[in-house]
Amino acid sequence: MRILAIETSCDETSAAIVKDGKSIVSNVIASQVEIHARYGGIVPEVASRQHMLTIVPVVESVFKESSLSFAEIDAIAVTKGPGLAGSLLVGVNFAKALAIANKLPLVGVNHLEGHIYANWLQKDQPELPCLCLIVSGGHSDLILMEQHGSFRKLGCTRDDAAGEAFDKGARILGLPYPGGPAIQAATKGVSTPLSLPRAWLKNTDDFSFSGVKTALLHMVEEKISPDETWIKQAAAAFQNAIVDVLVAKTIQAATRLGVKQILLAGGVASNNDLRDRFIADSPLPVMIPAPILCTDNAAMVASCAYYRLISGNADDSKLDVIPGLAFGV
Ligand code: ZN
């Protein structure tokens, strides 16, 4: 079964064709990151306008790359939420029009569920039950996945998401947006990082990153004329504080629950330090999608839609965007 998927929940316009939920035929991503970088963050109105400009060329590109035609597509999938309302609307309306015009089934996908399914696009397929850590600009969630379509939220961030913390930390250190890649680049070659506190929130599976951000701000304010070496050491301290908590609390929960694997998902899962630390520290197998599949992409939406479709969960033309769509019970 070949699914054409569309993803426009935030600032990437993406389309993909995926076969049987696991083989990527074509995956095209048009990033808006350079447009939003000048504002230091995503501007929703600019994002939706940009999606409108790029959606047609991006969908045309997946067909060009795959040499397939609409006659060889079996279903249309699209992200219905959570995300920016104006951005989601572009994708959902476009997908609905394609489904109606080509008389194909339509599947609306939860963006966070999609991130988890990026793990099904790898050579080795995940084993269930597994514990999923979704870390992105908007989320830091621990999700127990017992079977396809069954997601239980064990914990989440009580304040800033990990990606949001990286953006704010980078701004404090005078590093560019997006903060995660900028902080990762700044930490290169640092052997003696400074020290920052961690919020462990013992006896819960929740996270908190606003305290470490405030501690970083105080450290910067107290430092008289910080040089480049000091900024790098501070960036390493900040990254360590976030990675330590994410890795230790996820492994702790996975061990307690007796799951078979840990799955990482979301944009922050492309952070090298986080990836290396999980592999080094976890007694359980850890699956991490390729970095390009950690950030927003339509291939993950197609994979998720495949499992929804084979379990009889198709939508119809009444499908609407749900910007605040929840995930996990
Ligand atoms: Zn995302």
Residues whose N, C-alpha, C, O or C-beta is under 5 A from the ligand:
A	BS01	ZN	S136 D296
